[in-house]
Amino acid sequence: MYDTKNGMSNSTLVSGLVVSLLLILFFKIGIFNPIYASFKGATESLQIANYEYFQEMQADLDFFFNIEGVRDENKILNKENSELRSKIQLQKLQLEDYSLISNQSQFNKEYHQEPVRVLRVLPNQTEIIINKGSDYQIKNNDVAVIENNLLGVVIEVNNNFAKVRLITDSNSKVPVIIQDVNLKGIAYGEKMNSLSIKDIPNNQQVSEGFTVISAGNDGVVPYGLAMGYISKVNSSPAEINQAATMISNVKFNALNSFFILVKDYYEN
């Protein structure tokens, strides 16, 4: 009989005890072994599957972190490669400078020959900015040359750059000698690659192909620098003087590097 106040009846307790004893007995004699074996096999398969899944997940995570490591290594390598390329480029420029110096070694030794590069050509095409200035002892009126050819004169100087006026500039005037007849004159800039020599006495025989060099009597340009050659003579019997057109040996529109003759180098 069930007592609502005191819980289960005696018969219910006895039934529970009997069931418990039967379960213990069944476990002892192995009735539940097939069920246990099946359950164990199912759980082991599940455990193995879970283990393999998490192993694969670990491998994926390792791969991901390895990719991040590779990216970091690539960034370091790219930076090192960039620095190496910069050093190689600098060494290449230095080798080019040494080559230029070697080719220029025949010039007057009283000058220091400073190799320079063209940074910019100004719109008038007859003035250029170079990559060195007073930090390299370059001064106003220092002369620009390449392979014994006169290019122009420095007209403005800053610490690390300078401006060079080419001999073809309309403001350029250089005392010259027409070497074949030992005739002096003034070469005036006209345009790219071209100059003119004016006021040549008409009784002087000047012909195309004659060589022109610097006279060296203006206190700026040294004697004997190659200026170019006479390409045309304008002469009239009715005139007292004649004029000649001179072409420089240098292609000014193709200039990339040349030298500045730094004066008084050994006195500094």
ABEGO torsion letter per residue (X at the ends): XBBAAAEBBAAAAAAAAAAAAAAAAAAAAGAAAAAAAAAAAAAAAAAAAAAAAAAAAAAAAAAAAAAAAAAAAAAAAAAAAAAAAAAAAAAAAAAAAAAAAAAAAABBAABBBBBBBBABBBAAGABBBBABBAAAGBBBGBBBBBGGBBAEBBABBBAABBBBBBAABAABBBBBBBAAAGBBBBBBBABBGBBBBBGBBAABBBBBGBBBBBAGAAGABBBGBBAEBBABBBBBAABABBBBBBBBABBAAABABBBBBBBGAAAX
